Amino acid sequence: MELTVDEEHLGRSEALWRSSARQRELEAIELVRVQRMILVAPHPDDEVLGAAGLIQRALTDGIEIEVVAVTDGEGSHPASVASKHLDLANIRHWESRTALHRLGWDEPVITRLHLPDSGVTRHRKRLDESLSEIVRPGDLCVAPWRHDGHPDHDACGASARAVCREVGARMLGYLVWAWHWADPEGADIPWRHCRRLELERRASARKRWATEAFQSQTHPIGPDAADAAVLPAALMRRFWRSYEVYVDELTSA
């Protein structure tokens, strides 16, 4: 699947998502007996866009967290001339750290794998090996849903699911790009395997504040069309909801 995301290609409206009966009927997430959470991020920002509420919940509950940054996000503007003069890998890493600070995480633990942006599928074996060394029995692994729609996301989700099955860890899949292409009332998302996390007003506000740290993605990095924001404002509204949705990956087919 090739996604085009700009002001003219925003998928279903946010109003349709907000009115979707599918999401209102979901069971709540339970974090009982969770001591450690491994959060897999294909690119620096996915961990916050998809799971900022769960991060805050884990921090409140005293759950140990480790973020696995699979790529450095250096390929976010592949056709941009301006990006060639920027150290996007470093910029995006520090944007991620800033965002995690804003969620209340004083000393974020981030393990960087440095796999190539947009090339995770080709390096799936390395990813499997790395996650196998990190994920332990009994952990909660939170990674992109394996059908999210971006090749890096799908590869990360599939890898995490395979490793969790092997070591005996629980897995939840978060959604990022699926909000762009899926049907709010259709069967694109496996709703019967989804769980919902309600965000209190403070947690929702902190999540929005955290997403504002990703300036390299939400604002143009130069004057040309290729420098445009990767995450336009209309799309960012999908991540400012008062809830998050996760797929219970080890119960879905």
LOVO-524990 format. One line per 10 residues: number of its first residue (from 0); for each residue x, y, z of N, C-alpha, C. Coordinates in nm, 2 decimals. Example, Ala and Ser with C-alpha at 12.3 -4.5 7.8 and 13.67 -1.06 7.14 Angstrom:
0) 1.32:-0.57:0.78:1.23:-0.45:0.78:1.32:-0.33:0.78; 1.28:-0.22:0.71:1.37:-0.11:0.71:1.29:0.00:0.79
END
This chain:
0) 0.08:-0.12:0.00:0.00:0.00:0.00:0.09:0.12:0.00; 0.06:0.22:-0.09:0.13:0.34:-0.09:0.04:0.46:-0.05; 0.08:0.52:0.06:0.00:0.63:0.12:0.04:0.76:0.07; -0.06:0.85:0.03:-0.03:0.99:0.01:-0.10:1.07:0.11; -0.03:1.14:0.19:-0.08:1.22:0.30:-0.05:1.37:0.28; -0.14:1.45:0.25:-0.13:1.59:0.24:-0.26:1.65:0.27; -0.27:1.78:0.25:-0.40:1.85:0.28:-0.51:1.81:0.19; -0.48:1.75:0.08:-0.59:1.70:-0.02:-0.62:1.56:0.00; -0.53:1.48:0.07:-0.55:1.34:0.09:-0.55:1.30:0.23; -0.66:1.32:0.30:-0.66:1.30:0.44:-0.75:1.18:0.49
10) -0.80:1.10:0.39:-0.88:0.99:0.43:-1.01:1.03:0.48; -1.07:0.94:0.56:-1.20:0.97:0.62:-1.19:1.09:0.72; -1.30:1.16:0.73:-1.29:1.28:0.82:-1.28:1.24:0.96; -1.23:1.33:1.04:-1.22:1.30:1.19:-1.36:1.30:1.25; -1.46:1.37:1.19:-1.59:1.36:1.24:-1.65:1.22:1.23; -1.62:1.16:1.12:-1.67:1.02:1.10:-1.60:0.92:1.20; -1.47:0.95:1.23:-1.41:0.86:1.33:-1.47:0.89:1.47; -1.49:1.01:1.50:-1.54:1.04:1.64:-1.68:0.98:1.66; -1.76:0.97:1.55:-1.90:0.92:1.56:-1.91:0.77:1.54; -1.79:0.70:1.52:-1.79:0.56:1.49:-1.84:0.48:1.62
20) -1.94:0.40:1.60:-1.99:0.32:1.71:-1.89:0.21:1.74; -1.81:0.17:1.64:-1.71:0.06:1.66:-1.62:0.09:1.78; -1.57:0.21:1.78:-1.48:0.25:1.89:-1.54:0.27:2.03; -1.66:0.31:2.03:-1.73:0.33:2.16:-1.76:0.20:2.23; -1.77:0.09:2.16:-1.81:-0.03:2.21:-1.69:-0.12:2.26; -1.56:-0.07:2.25:-1.45:-0.15:2.28:-1.43:-0.17:2.43; -1.37:-0.28:2.46:-1.33:-0.31:2.60:-1.21:-0.22:2.64; -1.20:-0.20:2.77:-1.09:-0.11:2.82:-0.97:-0.20:2.84; -0.85:-0.13:2.82:-0.72:-0.20:2.84:-0.70:-0.23:2.99; -0.65:-0.34:3.02:-0.61:-0.38:3.15:-0.45:-0.40:3.16
30) -0.39:-0.33:3.25:-0.24:-0.34:3.27:-0.20:-0.42:3.40; -0.29:-0.51:3.44:-0.26:-0.58:3.56:-0.14:-0.67:3.54; -0.05:-0.67:3.64:0.07:-0.76:3.65:0.17:-0.73:3.54; 0.17:-0.60:3.49:0.27:-0.56:3.39:0.38:-0.49:3.47; 0.50:-0.54:3.46:0.62:-0.48:3.52:0.71:-0.40:3.43; 0.70:-0.44:3.30:0.79:-0.38:3.20:0.72:-0.36:3.07; 0.74:-0.25:3.01:0.68:-0.22:2.88:0.79:-0.19:2.78; 0.79:-0.26:2.66:0.88:-0.23:2.55:0.80:-0.16:2.44; 0.84:-0.04:2.41:0.76:0.03:2.31:0.84:0.05:2.18; 0.80:-0.02:2.07:0.87:-0.02:1.95:0.82:0.09:1.86
40) 0.92:0.18:1.82:0.89:0.29:1.73:0.96:0.28:1.60; 0.89:0.26:1.49:0.96:0.26:1.36:1.04:0.39:1.33; 0.98:0.50:1.37:1.04:0.63:1.35:1.02:0.71:1.47; 1.11:0.80:1.50:1.10:0.89:1.62:0.98:0.98:1.61; 0.87:0.95:1.68:0.74:1.02:1.69:0.63:0.92:1.70; 0.65:0.80:1.64:0.54:0.70:1.64:0.50:0.66:1.78; 0.60:0.65:1.87:0.57:0.61:2.01:0.48:0.70:2.08; 0.49:0.83:2.04:0.41:0.93:2.10:0.27:0.95:2.03; 0.27:0.95:1.90:0.15:0.96:1.82:0.06:0.84:1.86; 0.11:0.72:1.87:0.03:0.60:1.89:0.00:0.57:2.03
50) 0.10:0.60:2.12:0.09:0.54:2.26:0.12:0.64:2.37; 0.11:0.77:2.35:0.14:0.86:2.46:0.06:0.84:2.58; -0.07:0.81:2.56:-0.15:0.79:2.68:-0.11:0.67:2.76; -0.07:0.56:2.69:-0.03:0.44:2.75:0.11:0.46:2.82; 0.19:0.54:2.76:0.32:0.58:2.83:0.29:0.65:2.96; 0.20:0.75:2.96:0.16:0.82:3.08:0.10:0.72:3.19; 0.02:0.63:3.14:-0.04:0.54:3.24:0.07:0.45:3.30; 0.16:0.40:3.22:0.27:0.32:3.27:0.36:0.40:3.37; 0.39:0.52:3.34:0.46:0.60:3.43:0.39:0.62:3.57; 0.26:0.64:3.56:0.18:0.66:3.68:0.18:0.53:3.76
60) 0.18:0.41:3.69:0.17:0.28:3.76:0.31:0.23:3.80; 0.41:0.30:3.77:0.55:0.26:3.81:0.60:0.15:3.72; 0.55:0.13:3.60:0.60:0.03:3.51:0.72:0.08:3.44; 0.82:-0.01:3.44:0.95:0.02:3.37:0.92:0.03:3.21; 0.98:0.13:3.15:0.95:0.15:3.00:1.09:0.16:2.93; 1.09:0.10:2.81:1.21:0.11:2.72:1.15:0.13:2.58; 1.20:0.24:2.52:1.16:0.27:2.38:1.27:0.21:2.29; 1.23:0.13:2.19:1.32:0.08:2.09:1.29:0.17:1.96; 1.39:0.25:1.93:1.38:0.34:1.81:1.44:0.26:1.69; 1.36:0.21:1.61:1.41:0.11:1.50:1.49:0.19:1.40
70) 1.44:0.30:1.35:1.51:0.38:1.25:1.53:0.52:1.32; 1.61:0.60:1.25:1.63:0.74:1.30:1.54:0.84:1.23; 1.46:0.79:1.14:1.37:0.88:1.07:1.43:0.98:0.97; 1.55:0.94:0.93:1.63:1.03:0.84:1.57:1.05:0.70; 1.47:0.96:0.67:1.42:0.97:0.53:1.28:1.03:0.52; 1.24:1.11:0.62:1.11:1.16:0.62:1.08:1.25:0.50; 1.18:1.32:0.44:1.16:1.41:0.33:1.25:1.36:0.21; 1.22:1.25:0.15:1.32:1.19:0.05:1.34:1.28:-0.07; 1.25:1.37:-0.11:1.27:1.45:-0.23:1.32:1.59:-0.20; 1.34:1.62:-0.07:1.37:1.75:-0.03:1.52:1.79:-0.04
80) 1.55:1.90:-0.11:1.69:1.95:-0.11:1.73:2.00:0.03; 1.63:2.07:0.09:1.66:2.13:0.22:1.70:2.03:0.32; 1.64:1.91:0.32:1.67:1.80:0.41:1.82:1.76:0.41; 1.88:1.78:0.29:2.02:1.73:0.27:2.12:1.82:0.36; 2.07:1.93:0.40:2.15:2.02:0.48:2.11:2.02:0.63; 2.03:1.92:0.66:1.98:1.90:0.80:2.02:1.77:0.85; 2.06:1.76:0.98:2.09:1.63:1.04:1.95:1.58:1.10; 1.87:1.53:1.01:1.73:1.49:1.05:1.74:1.37:1.15; 1.83:1.28:1.14:1.84:1.17:1.24:1.86:1.23:1.38; 1.95:1.32:1.40:1.97:1.38:1.53:1.85:1.47:1.57
90) 1.80:1.55:1.48:1.69:1.64:1.51:1.57:1.55:1.56; 1.54:1.45:1.49:1.42:1.37:1.52:1.44:1.29:1.66; 1.56:1.25:1.68:1.59:1.19:1.81:1.56:1.28:1.93; 1.61:1.40:1.91:1.59:1.50:2.02:1.45:1.55:2.03; 1.38:1.55:1.92:1.23:1.58:1.92:1.16:1.47:2.00; 1.20:1.35:1.98:1.14:1.24:2.05:1.17:1.25:2.20; 1.29:1.28:2.24:1.32:1.29:2.38:1.25:1.41:2.44; 1.23:1.52:2.37:1.16:1.63:2.42:1.01:1.59:2.45; 0.96:1.52:2.35:0.82:1.48:2.36:0.80:1.39:2.48; 0.89:1.30:2.50:0.87:1.20:2.62:0.89:1.28:2.75
100) 0.98:1.38:2.75:0.99:1.46:2.87:0.86:1.53:2.90; 0.79:1.58:2.80:0.66:1.65:2.82:0.55:1.55:2.87; 0.57:1.43:2.85:0.47:1.33:2.90:0.50:1.30:3.05; 0.61:1.35:3.10:0.64:1.33:3.24:0.75:1.22:3.26; 0.82:1.19:3.16:0.93:1.09:3.17:1.06:1.16:3.18; 1.11:1.17:3.30:1.23:1.25:3.33:1.36:1.20:3.25; 1.38:1.07:3.25:1.50:1.01:3.19:1.45:0.90:3.09; 1.41:0.94:2.97:1.36:0.84:2.88:1.48:0.74:2.84; 1.44:0.61:2.84:1.53:0.51:2.80:1.50:0.47:2.66; 1.60:0.51:2.57:1.57:0.48:2.42:1.69:0.40:2.37
110) 1.66:0.29:2.31:1.76:0.20:2.25:1.74:0.23:2.10; 1.85:0.27:2.03:1.84:0.31:1.89:1.91:0.19:1.81; 1.83:0.14:1.71:1.88:0.03:1.63:1.95:0.08:1.50; 1.92:0.20:1.46:1.98:0.27:1.34:1.95:0.19:1.21; 1.84:0.12:1.20:1.80:0.06:1.07:1.76:0.17:0.98; 1.78:0.14:0.84:1.75:0.25:0.75:1.60:0.29:0.74; 1.57:0.41:0.74:1.43:0.46:0.73:1.38:0.42:0.59; 1.26:0.36:0.59:1.19:0.30:0.47:1.26:0.18:0.42; 1.35:0.12:0.51:1.42:0.00:0.47:1.41:-0.11:0.57; 1.31:-0.10:0.66:1.31:-0.20:0.77:1.28:-0.34:0.72
120) 1.19:-0.35:0.62:1.16:-0.48:0.57:1.28:-0.56:0.52; 1.37:-0.49:0.46:1.49:-0.55:0.41:1.59:-0.60:0.52; 1.57:-0.54:0.64:1.65:-0.58:0.75:1.57:-0.65:0.86; 1.47:-0.72:0.82:1.38:-0.78:0.92:1.46:-0.88:1.01; 1.55:-0.95:0.96:1.63:-1.05:1.04:1.70:-0.97:1.15; 1.76:-0.86:1.12:1.83:-0.78:1.23:1.73:-0.73:1.33; 1.62:-0.69:1.29:1.52:-0.64:1.38:1.47:-0.76:1.47; 1.44:-0.87:1.41:1.40:-0.99:1.49:1.51:-1.02:1.60; 1.63:-1.02:1.56:1.74:-1.05:1.65:1.75:-0.95:1.76; 1.74:-0.82:1.73:1.74:-0.72:1.83:1.63:-0.73:1.93
130) 1.51:-0.74:1.88:1.39:-0.75:1.97:1.40:-0.88:2.05; 1.45:-0.99:2.00:1.47:-1.11:2.08:1.56:-1.09:2.20; 1.66:-1.00:2.18:1.75:-0.97:2.29:1.69:-0.88:2.40; 1.59:-0.80:2.36:1.53:-0.70:2.44:1.41:-0.75:2.52; 1.31:-0.81:2.44:1.19:-0.85:2.50:1.20:-0.98:2.59; 1.15:-0.97:2.71:1.16:-1.08:2.80:1.02:-1.14:2.82; 1.02:-1.27:2.87:0.89:-1.33:2.91:0.81:-1.24:3.01; 0.68:-1.22:2.99:0.60:-1.14:3.08:0.60:-0.99:3.05; 0.68:-0.95:2.96:0.68:-0.81:2.92:0.55:-0.77:2.84; 0.52:-0.65:2.84:0.41:-0.60:2.75:0.49:-0.52:2.64
140) 0.48:-0.57:2.52:0.54:-0.51:2.40:0.43:-0.43:2.32; 0.46:-0.30:2.30:0.37:-0.22:2.23:0.43:-0.17:2.10; 0.38:-0.21:1.99:0.44:-0.19:1.86:0.33:-0.15:1.76; 0.37:-0.10:1.64:0.26:-0.07:1.55:0.18:-0.20:1.51; 0.05:-0.18:1.49:-0.03:-0.29:1.43:0.04:-0.33:1.30; 0.04:-0.46:1.28:0.12:-0.51:1.17:0.06:-0.49:1.03; -0.06:-0.43:1.03:-0.13:-0.39:0.90:-0.15:-0.24:0.90; -0.07:-0.16:0.97:-0.09:-0.02:0.98:-0.09:0.05:0.85; -0.01:0.00:0.75:-0.01:0.06:0.62:0.12:0.12:0.57; 0.21:0.14:0.66:0.35:0.19:0.61:0.44:0.07:0.62
150) 0.53:0.04:0.52:0.61:-0.08:0.53:0.69:-0.09:0.65; 0.75:0.02:0.70:0.83:0.01:0.82:0.74:-0.03:0.94; 0.62:0.03:0.95:0.53:0.00:1.06:0.49:-0.15:1.06; 0.46:-0.19:0.94:0.41:-0.33:0.92:0.52:-0.43:0.96; 0.64:-0.40:0.92:0.75:-0.49:0.95:0.78:-0.49:1.10; 0.78:-0.38:1.16:0.80:-0.37:1.31:0.69:-0.45:1.38; 0.56:-0.43:1.34:0.45:-0.50:1.41:0.46:-0.65:1.39; 0.50:-0.70:1.27:0.51:-0.84:1.25:0.63:-0.90:1.32; 0.74:-0.82:1.33:0.85:-0.87:1.40:0.82:-0.88:1.55; 0.76:-0.78:1.61:0.73:-0.78:1.75:0.63:-0.89:1.78
160) 0.54:-0.91:1.70:0.44:-1.02:1.72:0.51:-1.16:1.72; 0.60:-1.18:1.63:0.67:-1.31:1.62:0.76:-1.33:1.75; 0.83:-1.22:1.79:0.91:-1.23:1.90:0.83:-1.26:2.03; 0.72:-1.19:2.04:0.64:-1.20:2.16:0.58:-1.34:2.17; 0.54:-1.40:2.06:0.49:-1.54:2.06:0.61:-1.63:2.11; 0.73:-1.61:2.06:0.84:-1.69:2.09:0.88:-1.69:2.24; 0.88:-1.57:2.30:0.93:-1.55:2.43:0.83:-1.56:2.54; 0.70:-1.54:2.50:0.59:-1.54:2.60:0.56:-1.41:2.66; 0.56:-1.31:2.57:0.53:-1.17:2.61:0.39:-1.13:2.55; 0.33:-1.04:2.62:0.20:-0.98:2.57:0.23:-0.87:2.47
170) 0.14:-0.85:2.37:0.16:-0.75:2.27:0.03:-0.67:2.24; 0.05:-0.54:2.23:-0.06:-0.45:2.19:-0.01:-0.38:2.06; -0.09:-0.36:1.96:-0.05:-0.29:1.84:-0.12:-0.16:1.83; -0.04:-0.05:1.82:-0.10:0.08:1.81:-0.12:0.12:1.66; -0.21:0.22:1.64:-0.25:0.26:1.50:-0.19:0.40:1.48; -0.13:0.42:1.36:-0.09:0.56:1.32:-0.15:0.58:1.18; -0.10:0.51:1.08:-0.15:0.53:0.94:-0.28:0.47:0.91; -0.33:0.37:0.99:-0.46:0.31:0.97:-0.57:0.42:0.98; -0.55:0.52:1.07:-0.65:0.62:1.08:-0.67:0.70:0.95; -0.57:0.69:0.86:-0.58:0.76:0.74:-0.66:0.69:0.63
180) -0.64:0.55:0.63:-0.69:0.48:0.51:-0.81:0.39:0.55; -0.83:0.36:0.67:-0.93:0.26:0.71:-1.07:0.33:0.71; -1.17:0.24:0.71:-1.31:0.28:0.72:-1.36:0.28:0.86; -1.41:0.39:0.92:-1.45:0.39:1.06:-1.56:0.29:1.10; -1.64:0.25:1.00:-1.75:0.16:1.03:-1.73:0.02:0.96; -1.62:0.01:0.89:-1.59:-0.12:0.82:-1.51:-0.22:0.90; -1.46:-0.32:0.82:-1.39:-0.43:0.89:-1.24:-0.42:0.86; -1.19:-0.30:0.82:-1.05:-0.29:0.79:-0.97:-0.31:0.92; -1.01:-0.26:1.03:-0.95:-0.28:1.16:-1.02:-0.40:1.23; -0.94:-0.49:1.29:-1.01:-0.60:1.36:-1.07:-0.56:1.50
190) -1.18:-0.49:1.49:-1.24:-0.43:1.61:-1.26:-0.52:1.73; -1.30:-0.65:1.70:-1.33:-0.74:1.81:-1.20:-0.77:1.89; -1.08:-0.74:1.84:-0.96:-0.77:1.91:-0.90:-0.63:1.96; -0.97:-0.53:1.95:-0.92:-0.40:1.99:-0.96:-0.36:2.13; -0.88:-0.28:2.19:-0.90:-0.23:2.33:-0.88:-0.08:2.33; -0.95:-0.02:2.42:-0.95:0.13:2.43:-0.90:0.18:2.56; -0.82:0.28:2.55:-0.76:0.35:2.67:-0.82:0.49:2.67; -0.89:0.52:2.77:-0.95:0.66:2.79:-0.84:0.75:2.85; -0.83:0.87:2.80:-0.74:0.96:2.85:-0.81:1.07:2.93; -0.77:1.09:3.05:-0.82:1.21:3.13:-0.78:1.34:3.06
200) -0.84:1.45:3.10:-0.81:1.57:3.03:-0.67:1.61:3.04; -0.61:1.59:3.15:-0.46:1.63:3.17:-0.38:1.54:3.08; -0.40:1.41:3.07:-0.32:1.32:2.99:-0.34:1.36:2.84; -0.46:1.39:2.80:-0.49:1.43:2.66:-0.41:1.56:2.63; -0.41:1.65:2.72:-0.35:1.78:2.70:-0.19:1.76:2.69; -0.14:1.67:2.77:0.00:1.65:2.77:0.04:1.58:2.64; -0.05:1.49:2.59:-0.02:1.42:2.46:-0.01:1.53:2.35; -0.11:1.62:2.35:-0.10:1.72:2.24:0.02:1.81:2.25; 0.06:1.84:2.37:0.18:1.92:2.40:0.30:1.85:2.35; 0.30:1.72:2.38:0.42:1.63:2.34:0.43:1.63:2.18
210) 0.32:1.61:2.11:0.32:1.61:1.97:0.37:1.73:1.91; 0.36:1.84:1.98:0.41:1.97:1.92:0.56:1.98:1.92; 0.63:1.88:1.98:0.78:1.88:1.98:0.83:1.83:1.84; 0.74:1.77:1.76:0.79:1.72:1.63:0.78:1.82:1.52; 0.86:1.93:1.54:0.85:2.04:1.45:0.90:2.00:1.31; 0.99:1.91:1.30:1.04:1.87:1.16:0.94:1.79:1.08; 0.84:1.74:1.15:0.73:1.67:1.08:0.60:1.74:1.06; 0.58:1.84:1.15:0.45:1.91:1.15:0.46:2.04:1.08; 0.58:2.09:1.05:0.60:2.22:0.98:0.69:2.20:0.86; 0.68:2.28:0.76:0.77:2.27:0.65:0.92:2.29:0.69
220) 1.01:2.22:0.62:1.15:2.23:0.66:1.22:2.32:0.55; 1.15:2.37:0.46:1.21:2.46:0.35:1.09:2.52:0.27; 1.13:2.59:0.16:1.03:2.66:0.08:0.96:2.58:-0.03; 1.02:2.47:-0.06:0.96:2.39:-0.18:0.85:2.29:-0.14; 0.78:2.24:-0.24:0.67:2.15:-0.21:0.73:2.02:-0.14; 0.85:1.98:-0.18:0.90:1.86:-0.12:0.94:1.88:0.03; 0.94:2.00:0.08:0.97:2.03:0.21:0.85:2.04:0.30; 0.73:2.01:0.25:0.61:2.03:0.32:0.60:1.94:0.45; 0.51:1.97:0.54:0.49:1.90:0.66:0.45:1.75:0.63; 0.51:1.66:0.69:0.48:1.52:0.67:0.35:1.49:0.74
230) 0.32:1.56:0.85:0.20:1.54:0.93:0.13:1.67:0.94; 0.04:1.70:0.84:-0.03:1.83:0.84:-0.13:1.83:0.95; -0.17:1.96:0.99:-0.25:1.98:1.10:-0.38:1.90:1.10; -0.44:1.88:0.99:-0.57:1.81:0.98:-0.55:1.66:1.01; -0.43:1.61:0.98:-0.40:1.47:1.02:-0.37:1.45:1.17; -0.30:1.55:1.22:-0.26:1.55:1.36:-0.38:1.54:1.46; -0.50:1.59:1.41:-0.62:1.58:1.50:-0.65:1.43:1.53; -0.61:1.34:1.45:-0.64:1.20:1.49:-0.56:1.16:1.61; -0.46:1.23:1.65:-0.38:1.19:1.76:-0.41:1.27:1.89; -0.51:1.36:1.87:-0.54:1.45:1.98:-0.68:1.41:2.04
240) -0.72:1.29:2.02:-0.84:1.24:2.08:-0.83:1.21:2.23; -0.95:1.19:2.29:-0.95:1.17:2.43:-0.94:1.02:2.46; -0.89:0.94:2.37:-0.87:0.80:2.39:-0.77:0.75:2.29; -0.72:0.63:2.31:-0.63:0.56:2.22:-0.69:0.42:2.19; -0.66:0.36:2.08:-0.71:0.23:2.04:-0.59:0.14:2.01; -0.59:0.01:2.06:-0.49:-0.08:2.04:-0.55:-0.22:2.00; -0.47:-0.29:1.92:-0.51:-0.42:1.88:-0.44:-0.52:1.97; -0.52:-0.61:2.03:-0.46:-0.72:2.11:-0.40:-0.82:2.01; -0.28:-0.81:1.97:-0.22:-0.88:1.86:-0.21:-1.03:1.88; -0.20:-1.08:2.00:-0.18:-1.22:2.02:-0.32:-1.29:2.03
250) -0.43:-1.22:2.01:-0.56:-1.28:2.01:-0.62:-1.27:1.87; -0.55:-1.19:1.78:-0.60:-1.17:1.64:-0.53:-1.27:1.55; -0.60:-1.30:1.44:-0.54:-1.40:1.34:-0.43:-1.33:1.26
END
